Amino acid sequence: VFEKEVEALQQMPAQSFISLLSRLKPFVENRVLNAVTSSSTINWNNILDNNAIILFDVNKGKLGEIPSYLVQASVMTSLFYWILQRSLKTNDRMPVLTYIDEFQNIAHLPYIKDVLAESRKYGLHLIMANQNLAQLEEARVLEHVLSNANVKFILAQSSPRGQELAIKLDKAFSDELQEVVPNLSVGEAVVFMRARPGEKTAPTKVQVEMVEKIGNDNTAKQLAQ
């Protein structure tokens, strides 16, 4: 296969080849992308065995949109397969809490449905945040997210379609949700919790308080590094 790819490149018209190189240039020059995809990879054993906290800065403004997506996809793929490998080596299911902001950025990954369906039984727990439900519907993962998330916080939706989807989350309380969801203000949310077998739970409106500061400046600087 590799030889055929090389032959195809050799036969490519010069202008097309230059165009291809120009598209690859950002990935070659991007420091973070090189670090993630090179042989110097993340050592999940050292990180997770020591109960460490690791933050990934995938700011699109710093990396560019496509490199940012590739870094996120690489990290998620690497972590998920490490979790699967751990399950083959040991019965240890130490919880690994993974917070994913702007989840819609990786919702299109072809294997994300498998991650959503299987991660919890292997000890990988996902806390996902995105702007509105319509983004997940567009990525065709809305049902998978809703069916696999035990707790769902629905804040003010930034699109009419997002509001419509939120109102339909619990048909038994659709009339109440019709009144509440469109009128959610900043910090207000409706919480949906999965009930135990044979039980029912009602959606609950809550106020999410913003925490202005946690810890101290030295800790924050260490985490930023």
Summary of the structure (lengths in Angstrom):
residues: 225
radius of gyration: 21.5
end to end distance: 41.4
largest distance: 67.4
contacts: 507
relative contact order: 0.07
helix: 55%
strand: 11%
